[in-house]
Amino acid sequence: MSGDPRWATDRTHMSARRGTLRVAVIDRDTAFLKVLGKRLDAAGWEYRVLPGGAPADELVAMKLNALVVDPTVLGPEEGWEFLDRISGLMPGLGIIACSTNSTVAQRVRGLRLGADDWVSKPCHPEEVMARIEAVVRRRRRSRPEAEQGPLVVGELEIRDDQFQAYVAGRTLDLTRREFELLEILAEAAGKVLERDEIYRRVWGYEMAHGDRSVDVFVRKLRAKIQKHSPGWDYIHTHFGIGYRFDPEPVDRTAMGAPEAPEALSEPEPEPEPGDLAGELAEISTETS
C-alpha cells in the first residue's frame, strides 16, 4: 500500500465474514502500512493512506466508517489537538489510535480526548481490523435509540442521530462535548445536576478540584443557543451547586421595561422685586 492518498480496494478478495468498510489511515510506518494494506485488500475494505492530519471537511467528504491514526506522526501536541478536534466535529466516526512505545499516560490522554480504542505497536493487522470492526459495531448499535425522533423543547430541536441541535432548521454547530453536555442536561430537564456529576458523565472521570471546564462549556453552549433562540432561557445556574435545564420564555417586560421618568419638581417661586430676604437667599444658593 503506497502513501499516495487514493482509495484502494480489491473486490475479488471480499471476505464472506466481513462487510465492506471505508477506513483512512494516518501513519508513516511503511512496514506497518504494507502489512495492513494487504489485509485490508483481502477483506475488501476501502482504505486511504494520509501522510498527515487532513482537514475535517475532507474527512467528512470521504464518508469514513473509521480512522486509524498514529498521533505521534502529527507532532508532540498537534496529535492530541487533532484527536480532540476530529472527535468533536465528527462524533459518528470511529477513531482508533495506533502507535509505538506509547505510555499509559499517553493512552489515557488519547482515549479521553476522543479515541475509541488504542492499539500499541507492534501489533497484528488482524487485531487492528478486529478493533475497527468492534468500534464500528458499537456505533451502529447505538443508532436505533437515536431513531426514536428528536427532542423538541422550546424552540430547540435536539437530534441524537446527528449529535447536533437546531432552531428553525438552523444548526447550532455544537462540538461533540457541547452536544453531550446539552443532551445530559436535557435528559434531566427540571432537575439540578451538580458540576461533579456533569463532569463525570461528559468527560468520563472525576473532576479535579478547581476545574472550571463545566462552567466554561456551559457558557459556550448558552452563547450558541441564545444566538439562535434569544426569546428563551434554557440553562439555569444554581450557584455553588450546578445547572438545571428548564426552557422558559424570556420575560421581556421584566428584563427591558423602561423605567418611569422621574416626576418633575415644581419650580421654586422667584422672589418678588424688592424682596431683600428672597434676593439674599438666591445669592446664598448660587454661591454655596
C-alpha positions in Angstrom: 0.0 0.0 0.0 1.6 3.2 -1.1 1.4 6.6 0.7 -0.4 8.1 -2.3 -3.8 9.2 -0.9 -6.0 7.1 -3.2 -8.8 4.7 -2.4 -7.7 1.2 -2.7 -9.9 -1.9 -2.8 -9.8 -5.4 -4.1 -13.3 -6.7 -4.6 -12.2 -10.1 -5.8 -10.9 -10.9 -2.3 -14.1 -9.9 -0.5 -14.3 -11.7 2.8 -17.5 -13.5 3.4 -17.5 -12.8 7.1 -17.0 -9.0 6.8 -18.9 -6.2 5.2 -17.1 -3.5 3.3 -15.8 -0.7 5.4 -14.2 2.6 4.5 -11.1 3.5 6.5 -8.5 6.2 6.5 -5.0 5.6 7.9 -2.7 8.4 9.1 0.7 6.8 9.6 4.2 6.8 8.2 5.3 3.4 9.3 5.9 1.8 5.8 6.3 -1.7 7.1 3.0 -1.5 9.2 1.2 0.1 6.2 2.3 -2.6 3.8 1.2 -5.5 6.0 -2.1 -3.7 7.0 -2.8 -2.9 3.4 -2.6 -6.5 2.3 -5.1 -7.5 5.0 -7.5 -4.6 4.1 -7.3 -5.6 0.4 -8.1 -9.2 1.2 -11.1 -8.2 3.3 -12.4 -6.0 0.5 -12.2 -2.8 2.6 -11.7 0.6 1.0 -8.9 2.5 2.6 -6.9 5.6 2.1 -3.4 6.5 3.5 -2.8 10.0 4.6 0.7 11.2 5.4 -0.6 13.8 7.9 -3.7 15.3 9.5 -6.4 16.1 7.0 -9.0 18.9 7.4 -12.3 17.9 8.9 -14.3 18.7 5.8 -12.0 16.4 3.7 -12.6 13.6 6.2 -16.3 14.2 6.1 -16.3 14.0 2.3 -14.6 10.6 2.5 -17.7 9.1 4.3 -15.5 7.1 6.6 -16.5 4.4 9.0 -13.3 4.6 11.0 -10.0 6.4 11.2 -6.7 4.8 12.3 -4.2 7.4 13.4 -0.7 7.4 15.0 -0.9 10.7 17.0 2.9 10.9 17.2 3.3 11.5 13.4 1.4 14.7 13.7 3.7 16.3 16.3 4.1 16.3 20.1 0.9 18.4 20.7 -0.7 18.5 17.3 -1.7 14.9 17.6 -3.7 15.5 20.7 -5.3 18.6 19.2 -6.2 16.6 16.1 -7.9 13.9 18.2 -9.9 16.4 20.2 -10.9 18.4 17.1 -11.9 15.5 14.9 -13.8 13.6 17.6 -15.8 16.8 18.4 -16.6 17.6 14.7 -17.3 14.0 13.6 -18.9 12.3 16.6 -20.1 9.4 14.4 -16.6 8.5 13.3 -14.8 5.6 15.0 -11.2 6.6 15.9 -8.5 4.0 16.7 -5.1 5.3 17.8 -2.2 3.1 16.9 1.4 3.9 17.9 4.8 2.5 19.0 6.1 2.7 22.6 3.1 4.5 24.0 2.9 5.1 27.7 -0.1 4.6 30.0 -0.4 8.4 30.3 -0.4 8.8 26.5 -3.1 6.1 26.0 -5.3 7.6 28.8 -4.9 11.0 27.3 -5.8 9.9 23.8 -8.9 7.9 25.0 -10.1 10.9 27.0 -9.6 13.3 24.1 -11.8 11.2 21.8 -10.1 8.0 20.6 -12.5 5.0 20.9 -9.6 2.5 21.2 -5.8 2.4 21.3 -3.6 -0.3 19.8 0.1 -0.5 20.7 2.7 -1.4 18.0 4.0 -3.9 17.2 0.6 -5.4 16.6 -1.0 -7.9 14.2 -3.1 -6.3 11.4 -6.0 -8.7 12.2 -6.1 -7.2 15.7 -6.3 -3.7 14.3 -9.1 -4.7 11.9 -11.0 -6.5 14.7 -10.8 -3.4 16.8 -12.0 -1.3 13.9 -15.0 -3.7 13.4 -15.8 -3.5 17.2 -15.8 0.3 17.2 -18.0 0.5 14.1 -20.3 -2.2 15.5 -20.8 -0.1 18.7 -21.6 2.9 16.6 -24.2 1.1 14.6 -25.8 -0.5 17.7 -26.4 3.0 19.2 -28.3 4.2 16.2 -31.8 2.6 16.8 -32.1 4.6 20.0 -31.4 7.8 18.1 -34.1 6.9 15.6 -36.9 7.5 18.1 -37.1 11.1 17.0 -35.7 14.4 18.0 -36.3 16.0 21.4 -38.1 19.4 20.9 -38.0 21.8 23.8 -38.9 25.5 23.4 -37.5 26.4 20.0 -34.7 23.9 20.3 -34.6 20.6 18.4 -32.1 18.1 19.8 -31.1 15.3 17.4 -29.2 12.3 18.8 -28.8 10.8 15.4 -26.8 13.8 14.2 -25.1 14.8 17.5 -26.5 18.3 16.8 -29.2 20.8 17.8 -31.3 23.1 15.6 -33.5 26.1 15.9 -35.9 26.6 13.0 -33.8 24.3 10.9 -30.6 26.1 11.5 -27.7 24.2 13.2 -26.1 25.4 16.4 -22.8 24.0 15.2 -22.2 22.2 18.5 -19.0 20.3 19.2 -19.2 16.8 20.4 -18.5 17.9 24.0 -21.1 20.7 23.8 -23.7 18.3 22.4 -23.1 15.7 25.1 -23.4 18.4 27.8 -26.7 19.6 26.2 -28.0 16.1 26.0 -27.3 15.2 29.6 -28.9 18.4 30.9 -32.0 18.0 28.6 -32.5 14.4 29.7 -32.7 15.6 33.3 -35.0 18.5 32.5 -36.2 20.3 35.6 -33.5 18.6 37.8 -30.4 20.3 39.2 -27.3 18.4 38.2 -24.2 19.1 40.2 -21.0 20.1 38.5 -19.2 16.9 39.6 -21.9 14.7 38.1 -21.9 16.7 34.8 -18.2 16.4 34.5 -18.2 12.7 35.3 -20.8 11.9 32.6 -19.4 14.2 29.9 -15.7 13.8 30.4 -15.8 10.3 31.8 -13.7 10.7 35.0 -13.7 12.6 38.3 -13.4 16.3 38.2 -10.2 17.8 39.7 -10.5 20.4 42.5 -10.8 23.8 41.0 -11.5 22.6 37.4 -13.9 25.1 35.7 -14.4 23.1 32.5 -18.1 22.6 33.1 -18.7 26.3 33.6 -16.7 27.2 30.5 -18.6 24.7 28.3 -22.0 25.8 29.7 -21.1 29.4 28.9 -20.2 28.4 25.3 -23.3 26.3 25.0 -25.5 29.1 26.3 -24.0 31.6 23.8 -24.7 29.3 20.8 -28.3 28.7 22.0 -29.1 32.3 22.8 -27.7 33.4 19.4 -30.4 31.4 17.6 -33.1 31.4 20.2 -32.9 34.7 22.2 -36.5 34.5 23.3 -35.9 31.6 25.6 -33.8 30.7 28.7 -32.8 27.1 28.7 -30.0 26.5 31.2 -30.3 28.0 34.7 -27.4 28.4 37.1 -27.7 27.2 40.7 -24.7 28.9 42.3 -22.4 26.7 44.3 -24.3 23.6 43.0 -24.6 23.2 39.3 -27.1 23.7 36.4 -30.7 22.9 35.6 -32.2 22.6 32.1 -35.7 24.1 32.1 -36.8 26.0 29.0 -38.7 29.2 29.9 -39.8 32.1 27.6 -37.9 35.3 28.4 -40.0 37.8 30.2 -39.3 40.9 28.2 -41.3 43.2 30.4 -39.3 42.3 33.4 -36.0 42.5 31.5 -36.3 45.5 29.3 -39.2 47.6 30.7 -38.2 51.2 30.6 -38.1 53.0 33.9 -40.7 55.5 34.6 -39.5 59.1 34.2 -38.8 61.0 37.4 -41.5 63.4 38.4 -40.6 67.0 37.6 -40.4 69.1 40.7 -42.3 72.3 40.9 -40.2 75.4 40.2 -39.4 77.5 43.2 -41.2 80.8 43.2 -38.9 83.7 42.1 -38.5 86.4 44.7 -40.7 89.4 44.4 -39.0 92.6 43.3 -37.8 94.4 46.3 -37.9 91.3 48.4 -34.5 91.7 50.1 -34.7 88.4 52.0 -35.6 86.4 48.8 -32.7 88.0 46.9 -30.2 87.2 49.7 -31.4 83.6 49.8 -31.0 83.2 46.0 -27.4 84.7 46.2 -26.6 82.3 49.0 -27.9 79.3 47.0 -25.8 80.2 43.9 -22.6 80.7 45.9 -22.9 77.5 48.1 
